[in-house]
Amino acid sequence: MDKYVIGNLKMNLLTQAERDHYLKSFIDEVYKAGKFKSRLIICPPSFHLEKFIDFFRGKKVSVGAQNIYFEQRGSFTGEISALMIKSFGAEWVIVGHSERRRLFGETDEVCNLKLRAALEEKIKPILCVGENLDQRKNDLTFEVVSRQIESALKEVVSTQIDKLIIAYEPIWSVGSDEIPSSDEVMQVKILIRKKISELYSPVLAEKVPILYGGSVKPKNVKQLCLEAGMDGVLVGRESLVPGEFLKIVQSIDKN
Ligand code: PGA
């Protein structure tokens, strides 16, 4: 299976100058390094989507949104839809990121509606799942992740399942520099495959890339991705520095 390296730029690149500088450094760092094997996806703030899509066209980097609303159009002040990002050329969308669940009250039901809205427009969802610190301390990781997957995939049919990426992002690790062991990550990966296998089939379960996300850096990518047997990584902070992002891509490519 292809390996994925996804950059989630969150609410950064606040000015035109910052954005242009980022894109220029991306070319300088990432492209000058030559070809890469991993599949790269960058998710900028929606405000920059169109610019990023134009910029990366033909350059082997796909562009995704960080969020969508589940309705297609209409009186939903402040929202953007799957149809909208699709028509501008985005291919992916992050669904159920822990910051959206935690700060914006997104429930499992809402994640399910967003995931289905994306699939309906042929936008590929990157579904984020993961436990918080309390749940981890109480040994509830498997239960929480299993429930999040089951709810998110409600009414998703088997022909749609290979369009999906799942990112295991323990909430306590996102933005914190705390990381799980490769063994802990691998255990959750096995659980996720098993869950999809039960909901669909073992063959389909093998088609879903399962990524790790949370404090990924060049120095820990081996532990969190390669030793854990993951199909790639979802990178937050380090994706804002193209040089660091490149080191992550290179170490995944090497193996
Ligand atoms: P981080 O964020 O790499 O900054 O921890 C990961 C994410 O939010 O996807």
py3Dmol code that shows the C-alpha trace and the ligand (Angstrom):
import py3Dmol

protein = """\
ATOM      1  CA  MET A   1       0.000   0.000   0.000  1.00  0.00           C
ATOM      2  CA  ASP A   2       1.176   3.567  -0.717  1.00  0.00           C
ATOM      3  CA  LYS A   3       2.377   5.570   2.251  1.00  0.00           C
ATOM      4  CA  TYR A   4       0.779   8.934   2.990  1.00  0.00           C
ATOM      5  CA  VAL A   5       2.224  12.062   4.535  1.00  0.00           C
ATOM      6  CA  ILE A   6      -0.487  14.611   5.259  1.00  0.00           C
ATOM      7  CA  GLY A   7       0.126  18.158   6.449  1.00  0.00           C
ATOM      8  CA  ASN A   8      -2.568  19.851   8.514  1.00  0.00           C
ATOM      9  CA  LEU A   9      -1.661  23.539   8.495  1.00  0.00           C
ATOM     10  CA  LYS A  10      -4.510  24.437  10.905  1.00  0.00           C
ATOM     11  CA  MET A  11      -5.223  28.188  11.370  1.00  0.00           C
ATOM     12  CA  ASN A  12      -1.808  29.410  10.238  1.00  0.00           C
ATOM     13  CA  LEU A  13      -0.279  31.326   7.309  1.00  0.00           C
ATOM     14  CA  LEU A  14      -2.136  34.453   8.369  1.00  0.00           C
ATOM     15  CA  THR A  15      -0.951  36.852   5.691  1.00  0.00           C
ATOM     16  CA  GLN A  16      -0.444  36.754   1.962  1.00  0.00           C
ATOM     17  CA  ALA A  17       3.294  37.111   2.564  1.00  0.00           C
ATOM     18  CA  GLU A  18       3.382  34.141   4.956  1.00  0.00           C
ATOM     19  CA  ARG A  19       1.404  32.008   2.546  1.00  0.00           C
ATOM     20  CA  ASP A  20       3.600  32.900  -0.426  1.00  0.00           C
ATOM     21  CA  HIS A  21       6.721  32.281   1.623  1.00  0.00           C
ATOM     22  CA  TYR A  22       5.418  28.846   2.616  1.00  0.00           C
ATOM     23  CA  LEU A  23       4.681  27.866  -0.976  1.00  0.00           C
ATOM     24  CA  LYS A  24       8.069  29.089  -2.159  1.00  0.00           C
ATOM     25  CA  SER A  25       9.893  27.192   0.599  1.00  0.00           C
ATOM     26  CA  PHE A  26       7.873  24.098  -0.209  1.00  0.00           C
ATOM     27  CA  ILE A  27       9.192  24.194  -3.758  1.00  0.00           C
ATOM     28  CA  ASP A  28      12.730  25.028  -2.641  1.00  0.00           C
ATOM     29  CA  GLU A  29      12.887  22.304  -0.015  1.00  0.00           C
ATOM     30  CA  VAL A  30      10.619  19.515  -1.161  1.00  0.00           C
ATOM     31  CA  TYR A  31      10.995  19.623  -4.928  1.00  0.00           C
ATOM     32  CA  LYS A  32      14.695  20.324  -5.014  1.00  0.00           C
ATOM     33  CA  ALA A  33      15.156  17.150  -2.988  1.00  0.00           C
ATOM     34  CA  GLY A  34      13.995  15.170  -6.016  1.00  0.00           C
ATOM     35  CA  LYS A  35      11.272  12.561  -6.374  1.00  0.00           C
ATOM     36  CA  PHE A  36       9.402  11.120  -3.432  1.00  0.00           C
ATOM     37  CA  LYS A  37       7.488   7.866  -3.140  1.00  0.00           C
ATOM     38  CA  SER A  38       4.969   8.798  -0.466  1.00  0.00           C
ATOM     39  CA  ARG A  39       1.705  10.433  -1.395  1.00  0.00           C
ATOM     40  CA  LEU A  40       1.595  13.997  -0.125  1.00  0.00           C
ATOM     41  CA  ILE A  41      -1.561  15.834   0.877  1.00  0.00           C
ATOM     42  CA  ILE A  42      -1.578  19.388   2.232  1.00  0.00           C
ATOM     43  CA  CYS A  43      -4.607  20.793   4.050  1.00  0.00           C
ATOM     44  CA  PRO A  44      -4.390  24.590   4.252  1.00  0.00           C
ATOM     45  CA  PRO A  45      -6.977  26.890   5.857  1.00  0.00           C
ATOM     46  CA  SER A  46     -10.053  27.079   3.563  1.00  0.00           C
ATOM     47  CA  PHE A  47      -9.252  30.691   2.801  1.00  0.00           C
ATOM     48  CA  HIS A  48      -6.124  29.506   0.932  1.00  0.00           C
ATOM     49  CA  LEU A  49      -7.622  26.425  -0.717  1.00  0.00           C
ATOM     50  CA  GLU A  50      -7.985  27.846  -4.193  1.00  0.00           C
ATOM     51  CA  LYS A  51      -4.456  29.267  -4.206  1.00  0.00           C
ATOM     52  CA  PHE A  52      -2.960  25.969  -2.986  1.00  0.00           C
ATOM     53  CA  ILE A  53      -4.905  23.949  -5.538  1.00  0.00           C
ATOM     54  CA  ASP A  54      -3.662  26.170  -8.376  1.00  0.00           C
ATOM     55  CA  PHE A  55      -0.143  26.124  -7.018  1.00  0.00           C
ATOM     56  CA  PHE A  56       0.143  22.356  -6.599  1.00  0.00           C
ATOM     57  CA  ARG A  57      -1.606  21.408  -9.841  1.00  0.00           C
ATOM     58  CA  GLY A  58       0.620  18.965 -11.737  1.00  0.00           C
ATOM     59  CA  LYS A  59       3.126  18.840  -8.867  1.00  0.00           C
ATOM     60  CA  LYS A  60       2.085  15.535  -7.304  1.00  0.00           C
ATOM     61  CA  VAL A  61       0.744  17.072  -4.124  1.00  0.00           C
ATOM     62  CA  SER A  62      -2.982  16.778  -3.427  1.00  0.00           C
ATOM     63  CA  VAL A  63      -4.868  19.417  -1.525  1.00  0.00           C
ATOM     64  CA  GLY A  64      -7.520  18.876   1.114  1.00  0.00           C
ATOM     65  CA  ALA A  65      -9.748  20.974   3.333  1.00  0.00           C
ATOM     66  CA  GLN A  66      -9.564  20.862   7.123  1.00  0.00           C
ATOM     67  CA  ASN A  67     -13.321  20.769   7.531  1.00  0.00           C
ATOM     68  CA  ILE A  68     -16.638  20.976   5.689  1.00  0.00           C
ATOM     69  CA  TYR A  69     -20.279  21.309   6.639  1.00  0.00           C
ATOM     70  CA  PHE A  70     -22.567  18.435   5.804  1.00  0.00           C
ATOM     71  CA  GLU A  71     -25.185  20.425   3.863  1.00  0.00           C
ATOM     72  CA  GLN A  72     -24.505  21.111   0.221  1.00  0.00           C
ATOM     73  CA  ARG A  73     -25.536  24.777  -0.021  1.00  0.00           C
ATOM     74  CA  GLY A  74     -27.753  27.427   1.500  1.00  0.00           C
ATOM     75  CA  SER A  75     -28.234  29.498   4.642  1.00  0.00           C
ATOM     76  CA  PHE A  76     -25.364  28.201   6.757  1.00  0.00           C
ATOM     77  CA  THR A  77     -23.378  31.305   7.605  1.00  0.00           C
ATOM     78  CA  GLY A  78     -19.671  30.734   7.806  1.00  0.00           C
ATOM     79  CA  GLU A  79     -19.651  27.218   6.406  1.00  0.00           C
ATOM     80  CA  ILE A  80     -18.210  25.605   3.280  1.00  0.00           C
ATOM     81  CA  SER A  81     -19.511  22.452   1.629  1.00  0.00           C
ATOM     82  CA  ALA A  82     -18.075  19.362  -0.006  1.00  0.00           C
ATOM     83  CA  LEU A  83     -19.535  20.476  -3.334  1.00  0.00           C
ATOM     84  CA  MET A  84     -17.785  23.819  -2.993  1.00  0.00           C
ATOM     85  CA  ILE A  85     -14.326  22.406  -2.297  1.00  0.00           C
ATOM     86  CA  LYS A  86     -14.857  19.795  -4.980  1.00  0.00           C
ATOM     87  CA  SER A  87     -15.649  22.382  -7.617  1.00  0.00           C
ATOM     88  CA  PHE A  88     -12.395  24.208  -6.840  1.00  0.00           C
ATOM     89  CA  GLY A  89     -10.381  20.996  -7.146  1.00  0.00           C
ATOM     90  CA  ALA A  90      -9.806  19.772  -3.585  1.00  0.00           C
ATOM     91  CA  GLU A  91      -9.604  15.986  -3.302  1.00  0.00           C
ATOM     92  CA  TRP A  92      -9.581  15.383   0.445  1.00  0.00           C
ATOM     93  CA  VAL A  93     -11.120  16.609   3.671  1.00  0.00           C
ATOM     94  CA  ILE A  94     -10.218  16.001   7.313  1.00  0.00           C
ATOM     95  CA  VAL A  95     -13.255  14.802   9.279  1.00  0.00           C
ATOM     96  CA  GLY A  96     -13.543  14.563  13.046  1.00  0.00           C
ATOM     97  CA  HIS A  97     -10.230  16.135  14.009  1.00  0.00           C
ATOM     98  CA  SER A  98      -9.991  16.220  17.810  1.00  0.00           C
ATOM     99  CA  GLU A  99      -9.831  20.018  17.814  1.00  0.00           C
ATOM    100  CA  ARG A 100     -13.184  20.123  16.033  1.00  0.00           C
ATOM    101  CA  ARG A 101     -14.690  17.534  18.338  1.00  0.00           C
ATOM    102  CA  ARG A 102     -13.319  19.250  21.451  1.00  0.00           C
ATOM    103  CA  LEU A 103     -13.611  22.976  20.637  1.00  0.00           C
ATOM    104  CA  PHE A 104     -16.555  23.017  18.249  1.00  0.00           C
ATOM    105  CA  GLY A 105     -18.710  20.311  19.761  1.00  0.00           C
ATOM    106  CA  GLU A 106     -18.616  17.906  16.827  1.00  0.00           C
ATOM    107  CA  THR A 107     -20.302  14.695  17.828  1.00  0.00           C
ATOM    108  CA  ASP A 108     -19.891  11.264  16.279  1.00  0.00           C
ATOM    109  CA  GLU A 109     -23.209  11.866  14.484  1.00  0.00           C
ATOM    110  CA  VAL A 110     -21.968  15.106  12.948  1.00  0.00           C
ATOM    111  CA  CYS A 111     -18.745  13.393  11.858  1.00  0.00           C
ATOM    112  CA  ASN A 112     -20.833  10.739  10.162  1.00  0.00           C
ATOM    113  CA  LEU A 113     -22.902  13.350   8.298  1.00  0.00           C
ATOM    114  CA  LYS A 114     -19.751  15.164   7.163  1.00  0.00           C
ATOM    115  CA  LEU A 115     -18.045  11.979   6.070  1.00  0.00           C
ATOM    116  CA  ARG A 116     -21.060  10.941   4.017  1.00  0.00           C
ATOM    117  CA  ALA A 117     -21.428  14.430   2.533  1.00  0.00           C
ATOM    118  CA  ALA A 118     -17.789  14.258   1.418  1.00  0.00           C
ATOM    119  CA  LEU A 119     -18.133  10.801  -0.126  1.00  0.00           C
ATOM    120  CA  GLU A 120     -21.253  11.857  -1.964  1.00  0.00           C
ATOM    121  CA  GLU A 121     -19.223  14.517  -3.789  1.00  0.00           C
ATOM    122  CA  LYS A 122     -16.314  12.113  -4.333  1.00  0.00           C
ATOM    123  CA  ILE A 123     -14.156  13.955  -1.826  1.00  0.00           C
ATOM    124  CA  LYS A 124     -12.026  11.491   0.121  1.00  0.00           C
ATOM    125  CA  PRO A 125     -12.331  11.764   3.904  1.00  0.00           C
ATOM    126  CA  ILE A 126      -9.408  11.557   6.339  1.00  0.00           C
ATOM    127  CA  LEU A 127     -11.237  10.381   9.441  1.00  0.00           C
ATOM    128  CA  CYS A 128      -9.516  11.189  12.751  1.00  0.00           C
ATOM    129  CA  VAL A 129     -10.135   9.040  15.801  1.00  0.00           C
ATOM    130  CA  GLY A 130      -8.441   8.823  19.183  1.00  0.00           C
ATOM    131  CA  GLU A 131      -8.851   8.821  22.929  1.00  0.00           C
ATOM    132  CA  ASN A 132      -8.242  11.595  25.477  1.00  0.00           C
ATOM    133  CA  LEU A 133      -5.965  11.259  28.481  1.00  0.00           C
ATOM    134  CA  ASP A 134      -8.697  10.216  30.908  1.00  0.00           C
ATOM    135  CA  GLN A 135      -9.936   7.551  28.545  1.00  0.00           C
ATOM    136  CA  ARG A 136      -6.401   6.303  28.090  1.00  0.00           C
ATOM    137  CA  LYS A 137      -5.811   6.175  31.853  1.00  0.00           C
ATOM    138  CA  ASN A 138      -9.034   4.235  32.251  1.00  0.00           C
ATOM    139  CA  ASP A 139      -8.059   1.765  29.578  1.00  0.00           C
ATOM    140  CA  LEU A 140     -10.844   2.895  27.268  1.00  0.00           C
ATOM    141  CA  THR A 141      -8.788   3.513  24.127  1.00  0.00           C
ATOM    142  CA  PHE A 142     -10.115   0.508  22.213  1.00  0.00           C
ATOM    143  CA  GLU A 143     -13.690   1.178  23.213  1.00  0.00           C
ATOM    144  CA  VAL A 144     -13.535   4.855  22.227  1.00  0.00           C
ATOM    145  CA  VAL A 145     -11.805   4.284  18.882  1.00  0.00           C
ATOM    146  CA  SER A 146     -14.120   1.441  18.039  1.00  0.00           C
ATOM    147  CA  ARG A 147     -17.202   3.547  18.772  1.00  0.00           C
ATOM    148  CA  GLN A 148     -15.879   6.515  16.785  1.00  0.00           C
ATOM    149  CA  ILE A 149     -15.273   4.302  13.747  1.00  0.00           C
ATOM    150  CA  GLU A 150     -18.585   2.547  13.943  1.00  0.00           C
ATOM    151  CA  SER A 151     -20.520   5.838  14.227  1.00  0.00           C
ATOM    152  CA  ALA A 152     -18.526   7.613  11.540  1.00  0.00           C
ATOM    153  CA  LEU A 153     -19.112   4.784   9.065  1.00  0.00           C
ATOM    154  CA  LYS A 154     -22.827   4.378   9.653  1.00  0.00           C
ATOM    155  CA  GLU A 155     -24.599   4.044   6.267  1.00  0.00           C
ATOM    156  CA  VAL A 156     -21.280   4.165   4.403  1.00  0.00           C
ATOM    157  CA  VAL A 157     -21.469   1.394   1.821  1.00  0.00           C
ATOM    158  CA  SER A 158     -18.696  -1.045   1.003  1.00  0.00           C
ATOM    159  CA  THR A 159     -17.966   0.496  -2.420  1.00  0.00           C
ATOM    160  CA  GLN A 160     -17.014   3.726  -0.632  1.00  0.00           C
ATOM    161  CA  ILE A 161     -14.712   2.264   1.962  1.00  0.00           C
ATOM    162  CA  ASP A 162     -11.523   2.276  -0.106  1.00  0.00           C
ATOM    163  CA  LYS A 163     -11.849   6.047  -0.545  1.00  0.00           C
ATOM    164  CA  LEU A 164     -11.148   6.572   3.112  1.00  0.00           C
ATOM    165  CA  ILE A 165      -8.052   7.205   5.224  1.00  0.00           C
ATOM    166  CA  ILE A 166      -8.204   6.710   8.976  1.00  0.00           C
ATOM    167  CA  ALA A 167      -5.798   8.633  11.209  1.00  0.00           C
ATOM    168  CA  TYR A 168      -5.282   7.445  14.756  1.00  0.00           C
ATOM    169  CA  GLU A 169      -4.582  10.629  16.694  1.00  0.00           C
ATOM    170  CA  PRO A 170      -4.493  10.222  20.479  1.00  0.00           C
ATOM    171  CA  ILE A 171      -5.851  13.567  21.714  1.00  0.00           C
ATOM    172  CA  TRP A 172      -3.263  13.792  24.496  1.00  0.00           C
ATOM    173  CA  SER A 173      -0.522  13.612  21.897  1.00  0.00           C
ATOM    174  CA  VAL A 174      -1.831  16.243  19.464  1.00  0.00           C
ATOM    175  CA  GLY A 175       0.143  19.456  19.978  1.00  0.00           C
ATOM    176  CA  SER A 176       1.758  18.204  23.197  1.00  0.00           C
ATOM    177  CA  ASP A 177       5.027  16.432  22.326  1.00  0.00           C
ATOM    178  CA  GLU A 178       3.831  13.407  24.322  1.00  0.00           C
ATOM    179  CA  ILE A 179       3.890  10.295  22.176  1.00  0.00           C
ATOM    180  CA  PRO A 180       2.812   6.679  22.499  1.00  0.00           C
ATOM    181  CA  SER A 181       5.181   3.753  22.000  1.00  0.00           C
ATOM    182  CA  SER A 182       5.313   2.034  18.624  1.00  0.00           C
ATOM    183  CA  ASP A 183       3.685  -0.957  20.234  1.00  0.00           C
ATOM    184  CA  GLU A 184       0.731   1.080  21.516  1.00  0.00           C
ATOM    185  CA  VAL A 185       0.240   2.604  18.068  1.00  0.00           C
ATOM    186  CA  MET A 186       0.413  -0.800  16.423  1.00  0.00           C
ATOM    187  CA  GLN A 187      -2.202  -2.219  18.811  1.00  0.00           C
ATOM    188  CA  VAL A 188      -4.654   0.492  17.804  1.00  0.00           C
ATOM    189  CA  LYS A 189      -3.920  -0.074  14.142  1.00  0.00           C
ATOM    190  CA  ILE A 190      -4.767  -3.757  14.575  1.00  0.00           C
ATOM    191  CA  LEU A 191      -7.978  -2.821  16.341  1.00  0.00           C
ATOM    192  CA  ILE A 192      -8.978  -0.424  13.551  1.00  0.00           C
ATOM    193  CA  ARG A 193      -8.382  -3.062  10.870  1.00  0.00           C
ATOM    194  CA  LYS A 194     -10.370  -5.573  12.884  1.00  0.00           C
ATOM    195  CA  LYS A 195     -13.244  -3.146  13.289  1.00  0.00           C
ATOM    196  CA  ILE A 196     -13.427  -2.386   9.558  1.00  0.00           C
ATOM    197  CA  SER A 197     -13.129  -6.058   8.857  1.00  0.00           C
ATOM    198  CA  GLU A 198     -16.156  -6.765  11.075  1.00  0.00           C
ATOM    199  CA  LEU A 199     -18.172  -3.914   9.578  1.00  0.00           C
ATOM    200  CA  TYR A 200     -17.245  -4.734   5.965  1.00  0.00           C
ATOM    201  CA  SER A 201     -14.778  -7.496   5.134  1.00  0.00           C
ATOM    202  CA  PRO A 202     -11.133  -8.421   5.727  1.00  0.00           C
ATOM    203  CA  VAL A 203     -10.340  -7.644   2.088  1.00  0.00           C
ATOM    204  CA  LEU A 204     -11.792  -4.154   2.328  1.00  0.00           C
ATOM    205  CA  ALA A 205     -10.127  -3.557   5.678  1.00  0.00           C
ATOM    206  CA  GLU A 206      -6.748  -4.072   4.015  1.00  0.00           C
ATOM    207  CA  LYS A 207      -7.536  -1.285   1.547  1.00  0.00           C
ATOM    208  CA  VAL A 208      -7.889   1.462   4.137  1.00  0.00           C
ATOM    209  CA  PRO A 209      -4.652   3.302   4.914  1.00  0.00           C
ATOM    210  CA  ILE A 210      -4.259   3.744   8.667  1.00  0.00           C
ATOM    211  CA  LEU A 211      -2.082   6.665   9.695  1.00  0.00           C
ATOM    212  CA  TYR A 212      -0.687   7.962  12.953  1.00  0.00           C
ATOM    213  CA  GLY A 213      -0.987  11.629  13.986  1.00  0.00           C
ATOM    214  CA  GLY A 214       0.122  13.566  17.078  1.00  0.00           C
ATOM    215  CA  SER A 215       3.485  15.315  17.629  1.00  0.00           C
ATOM    216  CA  VAL A 216       5.115  13.656  14.613  1.00  0.00           C
ATOM    217  CA  LYS A 217       8.636  14.968  14.007  1.00  0.00           C
ATOM    218  CA  PRO A 218      11.604  13.803  11.928  1.00  0.00           C
ATOM    219  CA  LYS A 219      13.197  12.333  15.044  1.00  0.00           C
ATOM    220  CA  ASN A 220      10.224  10.182  16.062  1.00  0.00           C
ATOM    221  CA  VAL A 221       8.696   9.238  12.700  1.00  0.00           C
ATOM    222  CA  LYS A 222      10.544   5.935  12.677  1.00  0.00           C
ATOM    223  CA  GLN A 223       8.982   4.950  16.010  1.00  0.00           C
ATOM    224  CA  LEU A 224       5.496   6.280  15.298  1.00  0.00           C
ATOM    225  CA  CYS A 225       5.099   5.207  11.709  1.00  0.00           C
ATOM    226  CA  LEU A 226       7.649   2.647  10.558  1.00  0.00           C
ATOM    227  CA  GLU A 227       8.129   0.536  13.674  1.00  0.00           C
ATOM    228  CA  ALA A 228       4.414   0.740  14.381  1.00  0.00           C
ATOM    229  CA  GLY A 229       3.593  -0.530  10.890  1.00  0.00           C
ATOM    230  CA  MET A 230       1.487   2.487   9.988  1.00  0.00           C
ATOM    231  CA  ASP A 231       0.623   3.545   6.447  1.00  0.00           C
ATOM    232  CA  GLY A 232       1.792   7.100   6.962  1.00  0.00           C
ATOM    233  CA  VAL A 233       1.413  10.123   9.194  1.00  0.00           C
ATOM    234  CA  LEU A 234      -0.775  13.172   9.730  1.00  0.00           C
ATOM    235  CA  VAL A 235       1.491  16.052  10.670  1.00  0.00           C
ATOM    236  CA  GLY A 236       0.445  19.303  12.351  1.00  0.00           C
ATOM    237  CA  ARG A 237       3.128  21.740  13.528  1.00  0.00           C
ATOM    238  CA  GLU A 238       6.020  20.234  11.591  1.00  0.00           C
ATOM    239  CA  SER A 239       4.137  20.579   8.313  1.00  0.00           C
ATOM    240  CA  LEU A 240       4.428  24.358   8.678  1.00  0.00           C
ATOM    241  CA  VAL A 241       8.159  24.075   8.071  1.00  0.00           C
ATOM    242  CA  PRO A 242       8.654  22.501   4.627  1.00  0.00           C
ATOM    243  CA  GLY A 243      12.231  21.453   5.486  1.00  0.00           C
ATOM    244  CA  GLU A 244      11.034  19.407   8.482  1.00  0.00           C
ATOM    245  CA  PHE A 245       8.090  18.048   6.537  1.00  0.00           C
ATOM    246  CA  LEU A 246      10.548  16.909   3.873  1.00  0.00           C
ATOM    247  CA  LYS A 247      12.674  15.063   6.452  1.00  0.00           C
ATOM    248  CA  ILE A 248       9.553  13.185   7.558  1.00  0.00           C
ATOM    249  CA  VAL A 249       8.731  12.293   3.942  1.00  0.00           C
ATOM    250  CA  GLN A 250      12.293  11.151   3.319  1.00  0.00           C
ATOM    251  CA  SER A 251      12.467   8.902   6.310  1.00  0.00           C
ATOM    252  CA  ILE A 252       9.186   7.239   5.339  1.00  0.00           C
ATOM    253  CA  ASP A 253      10.379   6.909   1.734  1.00  0.00           C
ATOM    254  CA  LYS A 254      13.609   5.233   2.785  1.00  0.00           C
ATOM    255  CA  ASN A 255      11.836   2.266   4.335  1.00  0.00           C
TER     256      ASN A 255
END
"""
ligand_1 = """\
9
PGA
P 0.687 18.045 15.828
O -0.811 18.009 15.263
O 1.552 17.323 14.835
O 1.020 19.499 15.920
O 0.665 17.373 17.165
C -1.307 16.856 14.651
C -2.712 17.087 14.166
O -3.425 17.894 14.754
O -3.149 16.480 13.190
"""
view = py3Dmol.view(width=600, height=400)
view.addModel(protein, "pdb")
view.setStyle({"model": 0}, {"cartoon": {"style": "trace"}})
view.addModel(ligand_1, "xyz")
view.setStyle({"model": 1}, {"stick": {}})
view.zoomTo()
view.show()
